[in-house]
Amino acid sequence: MISVKDFGAQGNDVADDTAAIRAAVNAAGNAETVYFPTGRYLVSSGINIDDKRLVGEPPIAGGATGTVIKVADSARAFKGGVLFSTFTFSAGPPCEKKAGNRVHLTSIQIDANFKADYGLELRGSSASVVWQVRAYNARLDNFLLDACQLAHFWLLTSLRAGRHGIYMIDCNGAKLQNFASQLSGFPTSQARKPNPRGCGLFITNECHSGGVYVAHGDIEGGAGPAIYVKNATKTSKDGLKGVTDMPTTIEKVWIENAAPADVVVLDATRNVTVQDCRISGGWRSDPHVRAIRLKNKAFNNSIRANALAVNGKLVPGTGMTTGDHIQVERGCANNHIEGNLMLRNLSTGPQVTFADRNHVVGQGQVICHAEAAPKTGEWRVGDIVFNTQPATTEVAGWMCVVGGPPVQWRAFGRFL
């Protein structure tokens, strides 16, 4: 283990420690730890941490602030991260990112001071471990994690980001657990107004599936959606944008969002599961909001066992608001929605609005689509099957009047 103070770093919130920190990091071997004693270390540019292991001291409640690396007030704004790793791209299609450097970070706070684009910028850091790291005041994203495959991110805290609190791209097999993201889309020195596109957590892909595991988090107070999952792979032969499976699981996340935006958005995703989350939004907003929205041919996703609460625009004279708890747009198919609890349902519209070929289960009732009334399977009284071929049978659908099997259906909505 080597200490940055052995290379002249002061950590006194006055001296510029950039050169000393860079010298210590460059002197450390791949398996050697660079230690940051408690203190505030000012830097004026980013530090490359490819294949490095950095360890600081955690803050103590009511006591020491721990290890803080802060961009100095006197520094000029710069692109990239306060701490960063790098990768290269292979030439030509298909797009492939070369990921190989490993980074280990423990108990470090990063203050971008609205001068750096990112707090922690990791690119190509596969199988890395980042534990108990806080990042705040980035001009763009507090955490930019790109092609960090099979990495483990524990106890990340994001506070005040100009765009996204945590931005994950092509992080196949990565785990994000026990995290907090607050005040994403925060006004910065670049933009004096909140950024409505800023998300607490943004997950996407460019070259790979980008599937990650997200659990036990807290997202609050952002200017845009709390969670946005976007499948950004190229269009396939069948014309479906985002055809790559994106096996992502998001569970046990507490979300309090007051922004005039949909709270959780699944955009062109495939095989994403959102479960056991508490999702609320729209408490101070005027526009129409949804707790969960599926859009752009989102396919084969699962929304289950979430507690949902939204308010939208107040309807004069009614004491009620507009707003759907879940909206599945037309063109989305094979999505499964089951067992979600709709809280404070003051909506004038339906709790769930959905398009064709999606399976909705709630409060013991099934709502789905088929070409004919099913003859097999277990069905309950009140289950509804909407007709996907109304021109053939001239009815809108069928309702179960005798549960089974055997089951009896009654047609409804005959066309004149």
C-alpha positions as CSV (number, residue, x, y, z in Angstrom):
1,M,0.0,0.0,0.0
2,I,1.2,3.5,-0.8
3,S,-0.2,6.7,0.5
4,V,-0.8,9.8,-1.7
5,K,0.7,11.8,1.1
6,D,4.0,10.1,0.5
7,F,4.0,11.8,-2.9
8,G,3.3,15.2,-1.6
9,A,-0.5,15.4,-1.5
10,Q,-1.8,17.7,1.3
11,G,-5.5,16.9,1.5
12,N,-6.0,20.3,3.2
13,D,-8.7,21.8,0.9
14,V,-6.2,24.4,-0.2
15,A,-3.3,22.9,-2.1
16,D,-3.7,21.6,-5.7
17,D,-3.0,17.8,-5.2
18,T,-3.4,16.8,-8.9
19,A,0.3,16.1,-9.6
20,A,0.8,14.3,-6.3
21,I,-2.2,12.0,-6.8
22,R,-1.3,11.3,-10.4
23,A,2.3,10.4,-9.3
24,A,1.0,8.0,-6.6
25,V,-1.4,6.3,-9.0
26,N,1.2,5.9,-11.7
27,A,3.7,4.5,-9.2
28,A,1.3,1.8,-8.0
29,G,1.4,-1.6,-9.5
30,N,-1.8,-3.3,-10.6
31,A,-2.2,-5.2,-7.3
32,E,-1.0,-2.3,-5.1
33,T,-3.4,-0.1,-3.2
34,V,-3.3,3.7,-3.4
35,Y,-4.4,5.0,0.0
36,F,-6.1,8.4,0.6
37,P,-6.1,9.3,4.3
38,T,-9.0,11.5,5.6
39,G,-8.9,14.9,3.9
40,R,-10.1,17.1,1.1
41,Y,-7.9,16.7,-2.0
42,L,-8.2,19.4,-4.6
43,V,-7.6,18.6,-8.3
44,S,-7.7,20.7,-11.4
45,S,-8.0,17.9,-14.0
46,G,-9.1,14.3,-14.2
47,I,-7.0,11.3,-12.9
48,N,-6.7,8.1,-14.9
49,I,-7.2,5.1,-12.8
50,D,-7.0,2.2,-15.3
51,D,-6.3,-1.1,-13.5
52,K,-5.8,0.7,-10.2
53,R,-7.0,0.1,-6.6
54,L,-7.9,3.2,-4.6
55,V,-9.0,3.2,-1.0
56,G,-10.1,6.1,1.2
57,E,-11.7,6.7,4.5
58,P,-15.5,6.8,4.9
59,P,-17.2,9.8,6.5
60,I,-18.1,9.5,10.1
61,A,-21.5,10.9,11.3
62,G,-20.9,14.0,13.3
63,G,-17.1,13.7,12.8
64,A,-14.5,13.4,10.1
65,T,-15.6,14.0,6.5
66,G,-13.6,11.0,5.2
67,T,-11.8,11.1,1.9
68,V,-13.0,13.8,-0.6
69,I,-11.5,14.4,-4.0
70,K,-12.9,17.7,-5.2
71,V,-12.4,19.8,-8.3
72,A,-10.9,23.1,-7.1
73,D,-13.0,26.3,-7.3
74,S,-10.1,27.9,-9.3
75,A,-10.0,25.0,-11.9
76,R,-11.3,25.5,-15.4
77,A,-14.2,23.3,-16.5
78,F,-13.0,20.1,-18.3
79,K,-14.5,17.2,-20.2
80,G,-14.4,13.7,-18.8
81,G,-14.5,12.4,-15.2
82,V,-12.7,13.5,-12.0
83,L,-11.6,9.8,-11.8
84,F,-11.7,7.9,-15.1
85,S,-10.8,4.7,-16.9
86,T,-10.6,4.2,-20.7
87,F,-11.2,1.7,-23.4
88,T,-10.7,1.5,-27.2
89,F,-13.1,0.5,-29.9
90,S,-12.4,-2.1,-32.5
91,A,-12.5,-0.9,-36.1
92,G,-15.6,-1.3,-38.1
93,P,-18.9,-3.0,-37.5
94,P,-20.2,-4.6,-35.4
95,C,-19.6,-2.1,-32.6
96,E,-17.5,-3.8,-30.0
97,K,-16.0,-2.1,-27.0
98,K,-12.8,-3.6,-25.7
99,A,-13.2,-4.0,-21.9
100,G,-10.4,-5.3,-19.9
101,N,-9.1,-2.8,-17.2
102,R,-10.2,-3.5,-13.7
103,V,-10.8,-0.8,-11.1
104,H,-11.3,-1.1,-7.4
105,L,-12.6,1.9,-5.5
106,T,-13.6,1.9,-1.8
107,S,-14.8,4.7,0.5
108,I,-14.1,7.8,-1.7
109,Q,-16.3,10.9,-2.2
110,I,-16.0,12.8,-5.5
111,D,-17.1,16.4,-5.9
112,A,-17.1,17.5,-9.5
113,N,-18.0,21.0,-8.4
114,F,-20.0,21.5,-11.6
115,K,-16.7,21.7,-13.5
116,A,-16.2,18.1,-14.7
117,D,-18.7,16.3,-16.9
118,Y,-18.6,13.2,-14.7
119,G,-17.7,12.4,-11.1
120,L,-16.7,8.7,-11.8
121,E,-16.2,7.8,-15.4
122,L,-15.5,4.1,-15.9
123,R,-15.2,2.8,-19.5
124,G,-14.3,-0.8,-20.2
125,S,-13.8,-1.6,-16.5
126,S,-15.0,-5.2,-16.6
127,A,-15.2,-7.2,-13.3
128,S,-14.5,-4.0,-11.3
129,V,-15.6,-3.4,-7.7
130,V,-16.8,0.0,-6.6
131,W,-18.0,0.1,-3.0
132,Q,-19.2,3.0,-0.8
133,V,-18.4,5.8,-3.4
134,R,-20.3,9.1,-3.4
135,A,-20.3,11.4,-6.4
136,Y,-22.0,14.8,-6.7
137,N,-22.2,18.0,-8.6
138,A,-21.3,16.7,-12.1
139,R,-22.2,18.8,-15.1
140,L,-23.6,15.7,-16.7
141,D,-23.6,12.3,-14.9
142,N,-22.2,11.6,-11.4
143,F,-21.6,8.0,-12.4
144,L,-20.9,7.1,-16.1
145,L,-20.4,3.3,-16.3
146,D,-19.8,2.2,-19.9
147,A,-19.0,-1.5,-20.8
148,C,-18.4,-2.4,-17.2
149,Q,-19.3,-6.0,-17.7
150,L,-19.7,-8.3,-14.7
151,A,-18.9,-5.4,-12.4
152,H,-20.2,-4.9,-8.9
153,F,-21.4,-1.5,-7.7
154,W,-22.4,-1.4,-4.0
155,L,-23.4,1.6,-1.9
156,L,-23.2,4.2,-4.6
157,T,-24.6,7.6,-3.8
158,S,-25.4,10.3,-6.4
159,L,-26.4,13.8,-5.4
160,R,-27.1,16.7,-7.7
161,A,-26.3,15.7,-11.3
162,G,-26.8,17.9,-14.3
163,R,-28.2,14.9,-16.3
164,H,-28.3,11.4,-14.9
165,G,-27.4,10.3,-11.4
166,I,-26.2,6.9,-12.6
167,Y,-25.8,6.2,-16.3
168,M,-25.1,2.5,-17.3
169,I,-24.3,1.6,-20.9
170,D,-23.5,-2.0,-22.1
171,C,-22.9,-3.2,-18.5
172,N,-23.7,-6.8,-19.2
173,G,-24.0,-8.9,-16.0
174,A,-23.2,-5.9,-13.7
175,K,-24.9,-5.6,-10.3
176,L,-26.0,-2.3,-8.8
177,Q,-27.2,-2.7,-5.2
178,N,-27.9,-0.6,-2.1
179,F,-27.6,2.7,-4.0
180,A,-29.2,6.1,-3.8
181,S,-29.7,8.7,-6.5
182,Q,-31.2,12.1,-5.7
183,L,-31.7,15.4,-7.5
184,S,-30.9,14.2,-11.1
185,G,-31.3,16.9,-13.8
186,F,-30.2,19.5,-11.3
187,P,-29.5,23.1,-12.5
188,T,-25.8,23.5,-13.1
189,S,-23.4,26.2,-14.2
190,Q,-24.1,25.1,-17.8
191,A,-27.9,25.1,-17.5
192,R,-29.6,27.3,-15.0
193,K,-32.9,25.4,-15.3
194,P,-33.6,21.8,-14.3
195,N,-33.0,19.2,-17.1
196,P,-36.2,17.3,-17.7
197,R,-34.3,14.5,-19.5
198,G,-32.1,13.8,-16.5
199,C,-32.8,10.5,-14.8
200,G,-32.0,9.0,-11.4
201,L,-30.9,5.8,-13.2
202,F,-30.5,5.4,-17.0
203,I,-29.8,2.0,-18.4
204,T,-29.1,1.4,-22.1
205,N,-27.1,-0.6,-24.6
206,E,-25.2,0.2,-27.8
207,C,-23.3,-2.9,-28.7
208,H,-24.3,-5.6,-26.2
209,S,-27.5,-6.7,-24.4
210,G,-26.8,-4.3,-21.6
211,G,-28.7,-6.5,-19.1
212,V,-28.0,-5.6,-15.4
213,Y,-29.3,-6.5,-12.0
214,V,-30.6,-3.6,-9.9
215,A,-31.8,-4.0,-6.3
216,H,-32.3,-2.2,-3.0
217,G,-32.2,1.4,-4.1
218,D,-33.6,4.9,-3.3
219,I,-34.3,7.4,-6.1
220,E,-35.8,10.8,-5.2
221,G,-36.3,14.3,-6.3
222,G,-35.2,14.2,-10.0
223,A,-36.3,16.6,-12.7
224,G,-37.1,13.7,-15.2
225,P,-37.9,10.0,-15.0
226,A,-36.6,8.2,-12.0
227,I,-35.6,5.1,-14.1
228,Y,-35.3,5.0,-17.8
229,V,-34.4,1.7,-19.6
230,K,-33.8,2.1,-23.3
231,N,-32.9,-0.6,-25.8
232,A,-30.8,1.2,-28.4
233,T,-29.5,-1.6,-30.6
234,K,-30.0,-1.2,-34.3
235,T,-33.1,-2.1,-36.3
236,S,-33.4,-5.7,-37.4
237,K,-34.8,-7.3,-40.5
238,D,-38.3,-7.5,-39.0
239,G,-38.2,-3.7,-38.4
240,L,-38.2,-3.9,-34.6
241,K,-35.9,-1.4,-33.1
242,G,-34.0,-2.8,-30.1
243,V,-34.3,-6.4,-31.0
244,T,-31.5,-7.6,-28.6
245,D,-32.8,-9.1,-25.4
246,M,-32.0,-6.9,-22.5
247,P,-32.4,-9.2,-19.5
248,T,-32.6,-6.6,-16.7
249,T,-34.1,-7.0,-13.3
250,I,-35.1,-4.0,-11.2
251,E,-36.5,-4.9,-7.8
252,K,-37.0,-3.4,-4.3
253,V,-36.4,0.2,-5.3
254,W,-38.1,3.0,-3.4
255,I,-39.0,5.9,-5.8
256,E,-40.4,9.3,-4.9
257,N,-40.5,11.5,-7.9
258,A,-42.3,14.9,-8.0
259,A,-41.2,15.8,-11.5
260,P,-43.8,16.3,-14.4
261,A,-42.5,13.1,-16.0
262,D,-43.3,9.4,-16.2
263,V,-41.6,7.7,-13.3
264,V,-40.4,4.4,-14.8
265,V,-40.0,4.1,-18.6
266,L,-39.3,1.0,-20.6
267,D,-38.4,2.1,-24.1
268,A,-38.1,-0.6,-26.8
269,T,-36.9,-3.1,-24.1
270,R,-37.1,-6.9,-24.2
271,N,-37.1,-9.1,-21.1
272,V,-37.0,-6.4,-18.4
273,T,-38.6,-7.1,-15.1
274,V,-39.7,-4.5,-12.6
275,Q,-40.9,-6.0,-9.4
276,D,-41.5,-5.4,-5.7
277,C,-40.8,-1.6,-6.1
278,R,-42.6,1.3,-4.5
279,I,-43.1,3.9,-7.2
280,S,-44.8,7.3,-6.8
281,G,-44.7,10.5,-8.8
282,G,-46.5,13.6,-9.9
283,W,-47.1,15.0,-6.5
284,R,-46.2,18.6,-7.5
285,S,-46.7,18.3,-11.2
286,D,-49.4,19.5,-13.6
287,P,-49.1,17.3,-16.7
288,H,-50.3,13.8,-17.1
289,V,-47.9,11.3,-15.6
290,R,-47.6,7.5,-15.3
291,A,-46.0,5.4,-12.7
292,I,-44.8,3.0,-15.4
293,R,-44.8,3.5,-19.2
294,L,-44.0,0.9,-21.9
295,K,-43.3,2.4,-25.3
296,N,-41.7,1.9,-28.8
297,K,-42.5,-1.8,-29.2
298,A,-41.5,-2.9,-25.7
299,F,-41.8,-6.7,-25.8
300,N,-41.9,-9.5,-23.3
301,N,-41.4,-7.4,-20.2
302,S,-42.8,-8.1,-16.7
303,I,-44.3,-5.6,-14.3
304,R,-45.4,-7.3,-11.1
305,A,-46.0,-6.8,-7.4
306,N,-45.3,-3.1,-7.4
307,A,-47.0,-0.5,-5.2
308,L,-47.9,2.5,-7.5
309,A,-49.1,6.0,-6.7
310,V,-49.4,8.9,-9.2
311,N,-51.2,12.2,-9.4
312,G,-51.6,14.2,-12.6
313,K,-53.5,17.3,-13.5
314,L,-56.4,18.3,-11.3
315,V,-59.7,18.2,-13.1
316,P,-61.6,21.4,-12.0
317,G,-64.7,20.8,-9.9
318,T,-64.0,17.0,-9.4
319,G,-61.3,16.8,-6.8
320,M,-59.8,14.1,-9.1
321,T,-56.7,14.0,-11.3
322,T,-55.7,12.6,-14.7
323,G,-53.1,9.9,-14.7
324,D,-52.6,6.3,-15.5
325,H,-50.7,4.0,-13.1
326,I,-49.4,1.9,-16.0
327,Q,-49.5,2.7,-19.7
328,V,-48.6,0.2,-22.4
329,E,-48.5,1.9,-25.8
330,R,-49.8,0.5,-29.0
331,G,-47.2,-1.7,-30.7
332,C,-46.0,-3.2,-27.4
333,A,-46.7,-6.9,-27.1
334,N,-46.3,-9.9,-24.9
335,N,-45.8,-7.8,-21.8
336,H,-47.0,-9.3,-18.5
337,I,-48.5,-7.1,-15.8
338,E,-49.6,-8.8,-12.6
339,G,-50.4,-8.1,-9.0
340,N,-49.6,-4.4,-8.8
341,L,-51.2,-2.4,-6.0
342,M,-52.6,1.0,-7.1
343,L,-52.4,3.4,-4.3
344,R,-54.3,6.7,-3.9
345,N,-56.2,6.1,-7.1
346,L,-57.7,9.5,-7.7
347,S,-57.4,9.0,-11.5
348,T,-60.4,9.9,-13.7
349,G,-59.0,7.3,-16.2
350,P,-58.2,3.6,-15.9
351,Q,-55.5,2.3,-13.7
352,V,-54.0,0.4,-16.5
353,T,-54.2,1.3,-20.2
354,F,-52.7,-1.1,-22.6
355,A,-52.5,-2.0,-26.3
356,D,-52.8,-5.3,-28.1
357,R,-51.4,-8.7,-27.2
358,N,-50.4,-7.9,-23.6
359,H,-51.4,-10.0,-20.6
360,V,-52.7,-8.0,-17.6
361,V,-53.5,-9.6,-14.3
362,G,-54.7,-7.5,-11.3
363,Q,-56.8,-7.9,-8.3
364,G,-57.5,-11.5,-9.3
365,Q,-58.8,-10.5,-12.8
366,V,-57.2,-11.3,-16.1
367,I,-57.4,-9.0,-19.1
368,C,-55.8,-10.3,-22.3
369,H,-56.2,-10.7,-26.0
370,A,-57.0,-13.7,-28.3
371,E,-58.6,-14.6,-31.5
372,A,-61.3,-16.7,-29.7
373,A,-62.6,-17.5,-26.3
374,P,-60.1,-19.9,-24.6
375,K,-61.3,-23.4,-24.1
376,T,-58.5,-24.5,-21.8
377,G,-56.8,-23.2,-18.7
378,E,-58.0,-21.8,-15.4
379,W,-60.2,-18.8,-15.5
380,R,-62.2,-16.8,-13.0
381,V,-65.6,-15.0,-13.3
382,G,-65.0,-11.5,-14.6
383,D,-61.9,-12.4,-16.6
384,I,-62.0,-10.6,-20.0
385,V,-60.5,-11.6,-23.4
386,F,-60.6,-8.9,-26.0
387,N,-61.0,-10.1,-29.6
388,T,-58.0,-9.6,-31.9
389,Q,-60.1,-10.5,-35.0
390,P,-63.4,-8.6,-34.6
391,A,-64.1,-8.7,-38.3
392,T,-64.5,-12.5,-38.2
393,T,-66.8,-12.9,-35.2
394,E,-68.2,-9.4,-34.9
395,V,-67.8,-9.1,-31.1
396,A,-65.4,-7.0,-29.1
397,G,-64.6,-9.9,-26.7
398,W,-65.7,-12.4,-24.1
399,M,-66.2,-12.3,-20.4
400,C,-65.9,-15.4,-18.1
401,V,-69.3,-16.1,-16.5
402,V,-68.5,-19.5,-15.1
403,G,-65.0,-20.1,-13.8
404,G,-63.2,-23.3,-14.7
405,P,-62.2,-25.6,-16.2
406,P,-64.6,-26.1,-17.7
407,V,-65.1,-22.5,-18.4
408,Q,-68.0,-20.6,-19.9
409,W,-67.7,-17.3,-21.8
410,R,-70.3,-14.7,-22.9
411,A,-69.6,-12.5,-25.8
412,F,-70.0,-8.7,-25.4
413,G,-69.8,-5.7,-27.7
414,R,-71.6,-7.0,-30.8
415,F,-71.2,-4.8,-33.8
416,L,-74.3,-3.5,-35.6
